[in-house]
Amino acid sequence: MERESAWKRYDEAQLEELETLANGYKEFISKNKTERECCNAAEDMAKAAGYISLDDAIRQNKQLKAGDKVYATSHGKAIMLVQLGKAPLEQGANILGAHIDSPRLDVKQNPLYEKDGFTLLDTHYYGGIKKYQWVSIPLALHGVVAKTDGSVVQVSIGEASDDPVFCVTDLLPHLGAKQLEKKGSEVVEGEDLDLLVGNRFAAAAEDGEGASDEKDPVRKFTLGLLEERYGITEEDFLSAELEIVPAGPARDLGFDRSMVLGYGQDDRVCSYTSLVAQLAMADAELDRCAVCILVDKEEIGSVGATGMESAFFENTMAEVMALAGEPGDLPLRRALKSSRMLSSDVSAGVDPAYESVFESKNSAYLGRGLVFNKYTGARGKSGSNDARAEYMAHIRRVMDEAGVAFQTAELGRVDAGGGGTIAFIPARFGMDVIDSGVPVLSMHSPWEVTSKADIYEAKRGYEAFLKA
């Protein structure tokens, strides 16, 4: 049952739609490289499509009805969009769920130090990375610094053409013989992923004394710049969330421009297509409620107040149902059980350089469309949500009727590795959930690869699912 390339089926109008979607996607992931930035951008897009804040609806005691659209956020790092359908919410919703966090380096709370005439920031990596991939590439600094006076400083340095960038240094090959004998996981140690941010001394005083005789003069000069330009003191690092990400925009890849090379495509390629699919329903009359939830912390287990393990999803559904005239715990439980969800997360695409870790009949290929993973997990499906056959049949029917190019896959050969998504978490309510998404090359690296055809088919498939 080999699937053919989706590129074979497109006419000129579809190719134009595909490029328009891809351009919007590249712009989104180029501008939004943190979960906060993605959440803010999604909120702006939702408002533009006619969504109102759930908090405002609650304050106004607004009675929600079919066609109404509301959104809620959680600590600025997760967002949920809800569009009511004609059927009672107790009969369930069609839900798209994705995550907006990506592997990166995080700045520690007490990070700044000087050594050998350099100023550096100490970091802690976030999510599953190959640490050696993060050295010797231009890096940008994104995030927020919350000050004790209640103000919050927004930080984005390294993206504009005239911005400075930063880097983690590497050892030259002439002196790296012992380093290259290490295992790949040890070639670069986690504590060595420190960000190089300065080398300049403060200018000497007019009398020729001062700067060169001070302790840590480079560090002090860097602190002076931070206070002068951003109003940030060293103490403010204690209440900062600063993320180190690859600098620069997403780009077309290949002579034929058929692919996208960019940072954070796991899982923003699925979160963006889920979001635009949800927003495309804004003027539609839906039979069932449509929901899109974009969450944080998937890369470290979906934990915390902004991860899928939190009560954000459940609480938001309860609030919406109350405003829709269906309050109470029992109707909520019935609604959750009757819902259907696509856990929209990326899949590993077959890489011709590393074919040995894939089983060709059950693997995802770039350009062949939206991927459905009946199960993920590792070591005998451990940690997986395994979708039931009846739900898989429903999904096949929806995709076939909409003419969506899709494929099915596992995450590599049995015992070659494995991974997980948010799917098992909402499945605990008894709802049908299946993993679906876009195949990716070089997943979790600073620069990942996707096919524009798969991005296009994902958006089309998510729209078809919401309408079903």
C-alpha positions in Angstrom: 0.0 0.0 0.0 2.7 2.5 -1.0 1.3 6.1 -1.1 2.2 8.2 -4.1 3.6 11.7 -3.8 1.0 14.4 -3.2 2.8 16.7 -5.6 1.4 14.6 -8.5 -2.2 15.7 -7.8 -1.9 19.5 -7.7 -3.2 21.9 -10.3 -2.1 25.5 -10.6 -4.7 26.8 -8.2 -3.7 24.3 -5.6 0.0 25.0 -6.0 -0.8 28.7 -5.5 -2.7 27.9 -2.3 0.2 25.7 -1.1 2.7 28.5 -1.6 0.5 31.0 0.2 0.1 28.7 3.2 3.9 27.9 3.2 4.8 31.6 3.1 2.5 32.3 6.0 3.9 29.4 7.9 7.5 30.5 7.3 6.7 33.9 8.6 5.0 32.5 11.7 7.9 30.3 12.7 10.5 32.9 11.9 8.8 35.5 14.1 7.6 33.2 16.9 10.4 31.0 18.3 9.1 30.6 21.9 5.9 29.3 23.4 5.0 32.8 24.6 5.5 34.3 21.2 3.4 31.6 19.6 0.6 32.1 22.1 0.6 35.8 21.6 0.5 35.5 17.8 -2.3 32.9 18.0 -4.3 35.2 20.2 -3.9 38.1 17.7 -5.0 35.8 14.9 -8.0 34.6 16.9 -9.1 38.1 17.6 -8.8 39.0 14.0 -11.1 36.1 13.1 -13.8 37.2 15.5 -12.9 35.2 18.7 -13.6 36.9 22.0 -11.8 36.3 25.3 -13.5 33.6 27.5 -12.7 35.7 30.5 -14.7 38.6 29.0 -17.5 36.3 28.2 -17.6 35.1 31.8 -17.6 38.6 33.2 -20.4 39.6 30.9 -22.3 36.3 31.6 -22.6 35.9 27.9 -24.9 33.1 26.7 -23.0 31.1 24.1 -24.8 29.7 21.1 -23.9 27.9 17.9 -21.4 29.9 15.9 -20.0 31.8 18.8 -16.2 31.8 19.1 -14.1 32.2 22.3 -10.5 31.7 23.3 -8.6 31.3 26.6 -4.9 31.4 27.5 -2.9 29.9 30.3 -0.1 32.1 31.7 0.7 33.4 28.2 2.1 30.0 27.1 -0.9 27.9 26.0 -4.1 28.8 24.2 -7.4 27.2 23.4 -9.9 28.2 20.7 -13.5 27.0 20.8 -16.2 27.5 18.1 -19.6 26.2 19.1 -21.5 23.9 16.7 -25.2 23.2 16.4 -25.2 20.0 18.5 -25.1 20.2 22.3 -21.6 20.2 23.7 -22.5 17.2 25.7 -22.4 15.3 22.4 -18.7 16.1 22.1 -16.3 18.2 20.1 -13.8 17.7 17.3 -10.4 18.7 18.8 -7.0 19.6 17.3 -4.2 19.5 19.9 -0.6 20.5 19.3 2.3 21.9 21.3 4.2 25.2 20.8 7.3 24.5 22.8 10.5 23.3 21.0 14.0 22.0 22.1 16.3 24.9 22.9 18.8 26.2 25.5 17.4 28.0 28.6 19.4 30.7 30.5 20.0 29.7 34.1 18.8 31.9 37.0 22.3 32.9 38.0 24.0 32.8 34.6 26.4 35.6 34.0 30.1 35.1 34.6 33.5 36.2 33.2 36.3 33.8 32.3 39.6 34.4 30.3 38.3 37.8 29.2 34.9 36.6 28.0 31.5 37.1 29.4 29.2 34.0 29.2 25.7 33.0 30.1 25.3 29.6 31.8 22.5 27.5 30.2 20.4 24.3 30.8 19.2 22.5 27.7 15.4 22.0 27.3 14.0 18.8 25.6 15.8 16.1 23.7 18.7 17.5 21.8 22.0 16.3 20.4 24.2 18.8 22.2 26.9 18.9 19.7 24.5 20.4 17.1 24.2 23.6 19.1 27.8 24.7 18.9 29.3 27.1 16.4 26.0 28.3 15.0 24.5 31.8 15.3 22.0 31.9 18.2 19.4 34.5 19.3 18.0 35.3 22.7 14.2 35.5 23.2 12.1 35.8 26.3 11.0 38.0 29.1 12.5 39.5 32.2 9.9 40.1 35.0 11.0 42.9 37.3 9.9 43.4 40.9 8.1 46.6 40.1 5.6 44.5 38.1 6.9 45.5 34.7 8.0 42.8 32.1 10.8 43.5 29.6 10.4 41.7 26.3 13.7 40.4 24.8 14.5 39.5 21.2 18.1 39.9 20.2 19.7 38.3 17.2 16.9 38.3 14.6 17.1 41.7 13.0 19.8 42.1 10.3 21.7 44.7 12.4 21.3 42.7 15.7 24.3 41.0 17.3 24.1 37.2 17.6 25.6 34.8 20.1 27.2 31.3 20.0 28.4 28.3 21.9 32.0 27.7 21.0 33.6 24.4 19.9 37.1 22.9 20.1 39.3 23.2 17.0 40.0 19.8 15.3 43.7 20.4 15.7 43.3 20.0 19.5 40.2 17.8 19.5 41.6 14.3 19.1 40.4 13.2 22.6 37.1 14.9 22.2 36.3 13.0 19.0 37.0 9.7 20.8 33.9 10.3 23.0 30.4 9.0 22.4 28.2 11.4 20.5 26.2 12.2 23.7 29.4 13.2 25.4 31.3 15.1 22.7 29.8 18.3 24.1 28.7 18.2 27.8 25.6 19.9 29.0 27.5 22.2 31.3 29.7 23.3 28.4 26.8 24.8 26.4 27.5 28.3 27.7 26.6 31.2 25.5 29.4 33.6 24.5 28.0 37.2 24.9 30.9 39.6 25.4 34.6 40.3 25.2 34.9 44.1 25.7 36.3 46.0 28.6 34.8 49.2 29.9 36.6 52.3 28.7 39.3 53.6 31.0 38.6 56.7 33.1 40.0 60.0 31.9 42.9 59.7 34.3 43.8 56.4 32.6 42.9 54.3 35.6 39.9 52.2 36.6 38.5 49.7 34.1 41.5 47.5 33.5 42.2 47.2 37.2 38.6 46.2 38.2 37.6 42.7 39.0 35.6 41.1 36.1 35.7 44.2 33.9 34.2 42.4 30.9 31.3 41.1 32.9 30.7 44.6 34.4 30.7 46.1 30.9 28.1 43.6 29.8 25.9 44.3 32.8 26.2 48.0 32.0 24.9 47.4 28.5 22.0 45.4 29.8 21.0 48.1 32.2 21.5 50.9 29.7 19.6 49.2 26.8 17.0 47.1 28.5 16.8 48.3 32.1 17.9 44.8 33.3 20.1 44.3 36.4 21.9 41.1 37.4 19.3 40.4 40.0 16.6 40.5 37.3 17.9 37.2 35.9 16.3 35.5 38.9 12.9 36.2 37.4 13.7 35.9 33.8 12.7 33.3 31.1 15.3 33.7 28.4 15.5 31.1 25.7 18.4 30.6 23.3 17.3 29.6 19.8 18.9 29.5 16.3 19.1 32.9 14.8 17.5 33.7 11.4 14.4 33.1 9.4 12.9 29.9 8.0 13.9 29.4 4.3 12.8 27.6 1.2 14.9 24.4 0.8 15.9 22.9 -2.6 16.3 24.0 -6.1 12.6 23.4 -6.5 11.7 25.3 -3.3 9.6 22.2 -2.3 10.7 22.1 1.4 11.0 24.4 4.4 14.2 24.6 6.5 13.6 26.2 9.9 13.8 26.1 13.6 11.0 24.7 15.8 9.0 22.8 13.2 8.5 20.2 15.9 5.7 21.0 16.7 4.9 24.4 15.2 4.3 22.9 11.8 1.3 21.1 13.3 0.3 23.9 15.7 0.2 26.4 12.8 -1.7 24.2 10.5 -4.1 23.3 13.3 -4.6 27.0 14.1 -5.2 28.1 10.6 -7.6 25.2 10.0 -9.6 26.2 13.2 -9.7 29.9 12.0 -10.8 28.8 8.5 -14.0 27.5 10.2 -14.8 31.0 11.5 -17.8 31.6 9.2 -18.9 28.0 8.8 -21.9 26.4 10.4 -20.5 23.4 12.2 -22.5 20.4 13.4 -20.1 19.7 16.3 -18.0 22.1 18.4 -14.5 22.7 17.0 -11.6 23.1 19.3 -7.9 23.9 18.8 -5.6 23.7 21.8 -1.9 24.6 21.7 0.1 23.7 24.8 3.5 24.1 26.3 6.0 21.7 27.9 5.4 18.6 25.7 9.1 18.3 25.1 9.6 17.7 28.8 6.6 15.5 29.6 3.6 17.9 29.2 4.0 18.9 32.9 3.3 22.1 34.7 0.5 24.7 34.6 0.8 25.2 30.8 1.3 21.6 29.7 -1.4 19.2 28.6 -1.3 17.4 31.9 -2.7 20.5 33.6 -6.4 21.2 34.1 -6.4 24.0 31.5 -8.2 22.0 28.8 -10.8 20.5 31.2 -11.4 23.8 33.0 -11.9 25.7 29.8 -14.4 23.2 28.5 -16.3 23.4 31.7 -16.5 27.2 31.5 -17.6 27.1 27.9 -20.3 24.5 28.7 -21.6 26.6 31.6 -22.0 29.7 29.4 -23.7 27.5 26.7 -26.3 26.4 29.2 -24.8 23.0 29.9 -23.2 23.3 33.4 -22.2 20.6 35.7 -19.6 17.9 36.1 -21.6 15.1 34.5 -22.3 16.9 31.2 -18.6 17.8 31.1 -17.6 14.1 31.5 -20.0 13.1 28.8 -18.7 15.8 26.5 -15.1 14.7 27.0 -15.9 11.1 26.5 -17.8 11.8 23.3 -15.1 14.0 21.8 -12.7 13.1 19.0 -9.1 14.4 18.9 -6.2 14.6 16.5 -3.1 14.8 18.6 -1.2 16.9 16.0 2.5 16.2 16.3 5.3 15.6 13.9 6.4 12.2 12.7 9.9 11.0 11.7 10.3 11.2 7.9 12.5 8.6 6.2 16.0 10.0 5.6 17.9 8.4 2.8 21.1 8.9 4.8 19.7 6.8 7.7 17.3 4.3 6.2 18.5 1.5 8.5 16.4 2.8 11.5 13.2 2.8 9.5 10.9 0.0 8.4 10.0 1.1 4.9 6.4 -0.2 4.7 5.4 1.5 8.0 7.3 4.8 7.8 6.5 8.4 6.8 7.9 9.9 3.6 8.2 13.6 2.9 5.7 14.7 0.2 3.2 11.9 0.6 0.8 13.9 2.9 -0.5 14.0 6.4 0.7 11.2 8.6 -1.4 9.1 11.1 0.4 7.2 13.8 -2.0 4.7 15.3 0.5 4.3 18.1 3.9 5.7 19.1 5.7 4.7 22.3 8.8 2.6 22.7 9.8 -0.9 23.8 6.5 -2.7 23.1 4.4 0.5 22.6 5.2 1.7 26.2 3.9 5.2 26.8 1.7 5.1 23.8 -1.9 5.9 23.0 -3.1 3.1 20.7 -6.1 4.3 18.7 -8.9 1.8 18.2 -9.6 0.4 14.8 -13.1 1.9 14.5 -11.7 5.4 15.0 -9.0 4.8 12.4 -11.8 3.8 10.0 -13.6 7.0 10.8 -10.5 9.0 10.1 -9.9 7.2 6.8 -13.4 7.9 5.7 -13.1 11.6 6.5 -9.8 12.0 4.7 -10.9 10.0 1.6 -14.1 12.0 1.3 -12.2 15.3 1.5 -9.5 14.1 -1.0 -6.7 14.5 1.5 -3.4 12.8 0.8 -2.4 10.9 3.9 -0.1 8.0 5.0 0.3 5.9 8.1 3.5 5.3 10.0 5.3 4.1 13.1 8.2 5.9 14.7 11.0 3.9 13.2 11.9 0.2 13.5 10.8 -1.8 16.5 13.3 -1.4 19.3 15.2 1.3 17.3 14.0 3.9 19.7 10.6 5.6 20.1 8.8 8.7 21.4 5.5 10.1 22.7 3.0 12.9 22.3 0.2 14.4 24.2 -2.3 11.8 22.9 -2.4 9.6 26.0 -3.4 12.5 28.2 -6.8 13.5 26.8 -7.4 9.8 26.0 -7.8 9.3 29.8 -11.3 10.9 29.4 -12.3 8.0 27.2 -12.3 10.1 24.0 -10.9 8.8 20.7 -7.4 10.2 20.0 -4.9 9.5 17.3 -1.6 11.0 16.5 -1.4 12.9 13.2 1.0 15.4 11.7 3.8 16.3 9.3 6.9 14.2 8.6 10.2 15.9 9.5 13.8 15.3 8.7 16.5 16.2 11.3 13.9 16.4 14.0 15.0 18.2 17.2 18.0 19.7 15.5 18.4 23.5 15.3 17.2 23.4 11.7 14.5 20.9 10.7 13.1 20.0 7.3 9.5 19.6 6.1 7.7 19.4 2.8 5.3 22.1 1.7 3.0 19.4 0.3 2.7 17.8 3.7 2.1 21.2 5.3 -0.7 21.8 2.8 -2.3 18.4 3.3 -2.1 18.7 7.1 -4.1 21.9 6.9 -6.6 20.4 4.5 -6.9 17.3 6.7 -7.4 19.2 9.9 -10.2 21.3 8.2 -11.9 18.1 7.1 -11.7 16.7 10.6 -13.2 19.8 12.2 -16.1 19.7 9.7 -16.8 16.0 10.2 
